[in-house]
Amino acid sequence: MKPFALLFSLFFALVASAQTTVQSLDPTIKNMVEQVSAQQIEATVRKLVSFHTRHTLSDTLSTKTGIGAARNWIKAEMEKYAKESGGRLKVEFDTFTQPADGRRVSVPTVMKNVLAILPGTDPADDRVFIVSGHYDSRVSDVIDAKSFAPGANDDASGTAVAMELARVMSKHRFNATLIFVAMVGEEQGLYGATNLAKRAKAEKWNVAGMITNDIVGNTHSSETDLKDNRSVRIFSEAISQTETSAQANLRNSTGSENDGAARSFARYLKEAGERYVDQLDVKLIYRRDRYLRGGDHTPFSQEGFAAIRVTEMNENFIRQHQDIRTENGINYGDLPDYVDYNYTQKVARMNLAAMANLAMAPREPQKVRMLTSELTNKSTLKWEAPVGETPFGYYVLMRETSSAVWEKKFFVKDTSLTLNYSKDNYFFGVQSVDADGHESLVVIPQPGR
């Protein structure tokens, strides 16, 4: 592969041997992004709706209705993608029995996530990136397993995103492993995600990032009459739930509460997504999820993984968790005609751009330090290459402490850099980059000597 063309900005002066830079688009990723089809997403949503209900406790024996028919169809579709991938995509049920909980699960119930796993091509790269949506649905009564529960936006839309990424990306090769998931039991209590997160922890998966797409197809709020087909929210937690007291002390001493793994991952999606997808504004929401609510990323957060939620900007609550009906001239229910498939296509493209860029990138630099051996208004960073890997170079990133996003990126070939900016006044990070411009996740420096 030819080295990518670094387009150096004229707005900033040289600093040491570094230059600020603007990234070029990788034609392979650009092509994949363009292959994401609104028509395919719509077909998937309408097929999922056709199963009448996908309630977690619904029929598992019918071939036409209920959650059993839905999960078998999803698996069969994923297996088609696996065949088109030359057999590299591996499809399986992640099966478990959920005990009765006396609330939303009345009897012990066999539940199945559908997983499509695309193994990475680099044996030294154990990173795993997961993208998911949940395929179960519900109506007003959460234990009603028989009524028509189309669940077109919540969350056939997110399931369609995960499946569309599997369809497109499985034809390509990536350094890291990608897992595309249709989760079960979200409406009953995040049971599918809980099982998979615990499995990932027990099997020591290096989950470097997990995305759940939940409610990603609506662009009009009937409540406020707001219409927005270009904004999407990413929810991310600030502080890991598995943070130790030593890590908390370090975070407090450096003021890095907005640079946890999940929040850094969310920033990456924003930058990569907006780079490749036109007319898209990614809004970083500094909460783990919506007010007092949760999603399938939550169990992964609880296990210490960097997990985030992608959701439309303005939810329409007459569509969510509603019986199909008309009251006072208002049509209630989560029907497929109310989904904006061109919008969902943009959300899917954002997911793909970020995951592809990450999975093609080198691994993160190691032992990233901000040197603190002397008092100075300069900032010196040092780091080491990923074990067994020599990246083309590195970016040192910088932003104002009040900024939500990185503002400058300095390209260097070395593993150290001194900047004429005070570490007291800015936040810094370091990421590896390959010859085609694929960047790793950002590593925040720790104090060092």
N, C-alpha and C positions, 0 to 999 in steps of 0.2 A: 504494500500500500504506500502511496505517495504521502509525504508529510503534508499536513493541512496548511493552508495559507493563513498565516497570522496577520490579521488586519490591525495594525497598530494605530491607536488613537492619536490624533494630533493635539488633543486638548490637555495632555498632561506631559510634564517633562520626564526625562529619564531619571530613574532612581536606582543608584548603584548599577547593576547590570540588567535591571528589570525594565519592562515596558508595560504600560496598561494596554489591554487588548480587547478586541471585539471578536466573538466566535463566528466562524463560518458554519454553514449548514452541511452536515454529512449527507451526500446524495442517497445513500442507502436508507438512512433513517427517514429522510424526506419522502422517499418512495414508499416506505412502509406506512408512514402517516397518511399519504394520499390513498392508500389501498383500503383504509378503514371506511366502511360503507354504511351510510345512513339507511339504505334499503335493506342491507343484511341485518342491521340492528333492529329495524322495524319488523322484519320477518321473524326474528327470534322472539321479540316481545309478544307479537300476536300469537305465535305458536304456544308460548308459555301460558298466555291467557286462555287458550283453547282448552286447557285441562280442567276448566271450571273452577277448581280450587287447588291450591298447592299448600293448603294448611298442613302443618307438620304431622297432625294426627289423622289426616284424611286417608282415603283408600290407597292401599299399596299393591293391590292385586289387579285392578283394572288396567287395560292397556290404553285407555282413552281419557280417564279422569283421575284426579287425585295426585298426591305427591309421588306415589310410586311410578306412575306413567311419566310424570314430569322429569324425575331424576334419571329414569331409563333413557328418555329422549335426549337429555343433556349429555349423558355419557356416550350415547350413540353418535351424536354430532361431534363431540370431542374426538371420538375414534375415527371419524372421517378426516378430521384435521390431522390426526396422527398418521393416517395412511398417506396423506398428501405431503407429510413431512419426511417421508421415507422411513417411518417407524421410530424416529427419534423422540417424538412426543409420546409420553407414557401416561395412559389414562387409567384411573382406578377410583373405586369407591373408598372413602374414608369412613368406615362403618363402626358404630358404637351403639350401646344401649343406654338410653337416658332413663334413670330411675324416675318414678313418679315423684312429683314435688308438692302434691296437694294443692296446687294453684293453677298452673297452666298445662301441666302434663299429668293426666289422670291415672295412667297406667304405665308401667315400664314400656318404653317405645324404642324400637330399632330406628336409628336415624343415619342418614348417609350424606356426607359432603361428596361432591364430585371434583376430583383433582385431575388436572392435566399438567404433567411435569415435563419441562424441557431441560434436560441436563446440560450444564455448562460444558464447554469444550476444553477448558484449561484445568487439568487435574490439580494444579496448585491453588485454584481459586474456589474456595468453598462458600462464597457468598450466595445467598438465596434471596430472591425478591418475589414477593407474593402480591397478586392482585385478585380482588374478589368482589362478588356481589352476592346477595342472598336470594335464593330462588323460592323460598316459602312465602305464603301470602296469608292475609287475614281480612275479616270484616270487622264490624263494630264490636261484636262479642268475641273476645280473643280465643275462647274455647269452642267457638262454632266451627266445626270441621266439615260442614256439608253445604252451606250457602255459597252462592257464586262469589268468589273472591279473586277478581282478575289480577290485582297486584301489578298493574302494568308499569307504573312508575316506581312503586315500592314493593318489590325491587327487581322486577323483570328488567328494568332499564340497566341496573348495575350488573345483573347477571349477563345481559347482552353485551355489555362493555367487556367483561372478563372473557366471554366466549369469542368476541370479535378479535381481541388481542391474541388469543390462542390461535385463531384461524390464520391471522396475518403473520405473527411472529414465529410460529413453529416452522415456517419455511426457511428461517434464517438461523445462523449460528451465533452464539454469544459466549463470552468467557464464563459468566456466572449462570447459575441455575434460575430458571423462571418457573413459577407455579401459578397456574390459573385456576381459580376455585369458584365453584357455585356452592355457597354455604347453606346449610339447613338450620332450622330451629332458631333463627334470629328473633322472630316474633314471640317465641315461647320463653326466651331468656338467654339469647346468645350462645345456645348450646353447641351448635356446630363449630363456631369459632373457638369456643372454650376447649373443645376436644382437640381441635387442630393445633391450637397454641400450646397445649400441654404436650401433645405429641412432638411438636417442634422442639420444645424444651428438653423432653426426655431423650430424644434422638440426637440432641446436640446440633440441630440445624443452626447455621450461622445466618439467621434472618437479619439481613442488613436493612431491609425496609419492607413494610407491609401496607398495602393500600386497600381500603374497602370503599367501593363505590355504592352508595346507598341513597336512592332518590335523586337521580341525575337526569331527569327527562322533562321537567316542567319549567316553563319560562314566564308564566303569568300567574300572579296571585290575585284571585278573585276578591279576596278580603280587602286588599289595598289598591287594586287595579294597577299594580306595578308590572311592567313588562321588561324583561331583561334576558336577551338571548346570547349575551357574551360574557357574563360574569359567573364564576363558579367559586365555591368556598372550599378551603382546605382547613380542617380542624386538626390541631396538634397540641399535645400536652407540653408544658414547659419543663417539668421536672419528672424524671423517671420514677415510677412507683417502687422500683427496686434500688433506689439510691441509698448508698451507705452513709453513715455519719461522717466518714472521712471525705467522701465525695461531696457531701453537703457543705462541709467546712471549706473545701477548695472552691466550690461554686460561689459561696458567699464572699470569699476573699478576692475573687476575680470578677464578680458581677456578671457571671455567664448564665444567668437563669433563663435567658431567651435563646440559648445555644445548645439545648439538649438534643439528643439524637433525633427525636420525632420532629422537632421544630426545624432542625437543619434539613431533614428529609423533605419537609413541606416546602422550604425555600427552594430546594433543588427542583421540585416539581414545577414551581412557579417559573423559575428561570428557563428550564428546558421546555416547558409547555408553551410559554409565550414566545420562545425563540422559533418554534416550529409551527405553531397554530395561529393563523391570522384571526383578528377580531376576537381575541380571548383575553379577559382580565381575570387573573387568578387572585382571589382575596384570601390572605392569610388570616385566619381567625384564631386568636390566642385563647382557645379553650380546647379541652380534650374532645368535647362534643357539644351539641346544642344544650341549652339551659336545662339541667337536670335530666338529660337523656343520654342514651348510649348506643353504640353500634358494634359491629363485628371486629373493629380494631381494638376495642376495649380489652378483651382477654389477652391479646398480644401485648398491649401496653402493660398489663398486670404481670406478664412474664418477663418484662424488661426489654422487649423488642421495640424498635422504632416503628410505630404504627400510626397511621393517619386516616382521616375520613374525608372523602370527597362528596360534596352535596351541592345541589342547585342553590342559587342565590336566594330565591323567594319561594318558600314552600307553599303549596296550596292545600290547606287542611280540609277542604271539603272533598278532597280526593283520597286522603290518607285514612286507612282503618275505618272505612265507611261501608255500610250496606248500600247496595245499588238501589236508589230511590229518587223520587222527585218530591221536594217539600217547598211550599211557598214559591214555586217557580224556579227553584234551584236544583240542578242535577248534581247528586252526590255519587261518588264512587270513582275508583281508580281504573278507568277504562282506557284502552289503547289509543282511542281517537284524541285523547287529551295530551299525549306525549309529543314533544317537539323533537323529532328524530334527527334533524340537522344539528340541534343543540347537543343532543347526546353523542352524536358523532364527534363534535369538537371536544367534549369531555374525554371520550375514548382516545382521541388523538393526543391529547395532553398526557394521559396515562402512558401511552405507547412511547412518545418521544422521551419521556423521563426514564422509563424502564430500559429502553433500548440503549440510550446514552450511557446509563449506569452499567448495564450488563456487558457492554463492549469496552468499558473503561478499565484502566489498571486498578488494582486495589489501592486503598488509601495509604498515604505515607504513614510511617510509624514514628513513635517517640517525638511528636511535635512539641517543641518547647519555645517559650518566650524567655530569653535570657534576662536574668534579674540580678546579675552579680555586681552591677554598679548602677548608681543613679544617673540617668541620662534622659534627654528628650527624644532620643532615637529609639527605634524598636528593632531588635535583632532576633530573628527566628531561625531555629535549626531543626532539622528532622532527618529521618532515615528513609531509604527506599523501602517499599514493601518487600518482605522476605522472598528471595528468589526471583525478583522482578526488577527491571530497570526501566522505569517510565521514560517517555520521550522528554518530559520536563514536568514542571509543577506550576500551579498558580498560587500566589499568595493573595488572599482576598482581604479587603478592608472596608469598613463601614463606620459611619458615625454611631455612637452608642445609642442614639435615639432612633436609628433607622431600622426598619424591619427587614431590609434586603441588602445584599452586598452591593457596594457602590463602585469599587475599583478592583481590577484583577491585574496582577503583575506576573508576567511569564518569566520563569527562570529555568536554567538547565541544572543549576547547582542544588545542593541540599541545605542552603542557608541564604539568608538575605537580611540586610540592614536597610531599614526605611527611615527617612527623615520625618517620621510622624511619631508622636508620643504614644506609647502603649496605654497611658492613662486616659487618653482622649478618644481612642478608637477601639473597635473590636477587630481581631484578625483571625484568619483561618488559612489552612493549606490543603490543596487537593492535588492528586496526581493527574497527569494528562498524557494521552498517547499521541502518536503522530497524526491521527485523524481528528484530533480535537475532542475526544470523549473524556469527560472529566469524572473523577471519582467523587464520592461524597466528601464534604468538607470536614477536616479535623480541626478542632479548636485547640490552640496551644495550652499547655500547662506550664506553670512557672518552673524554670530550670536554671542550672548554672553551667 
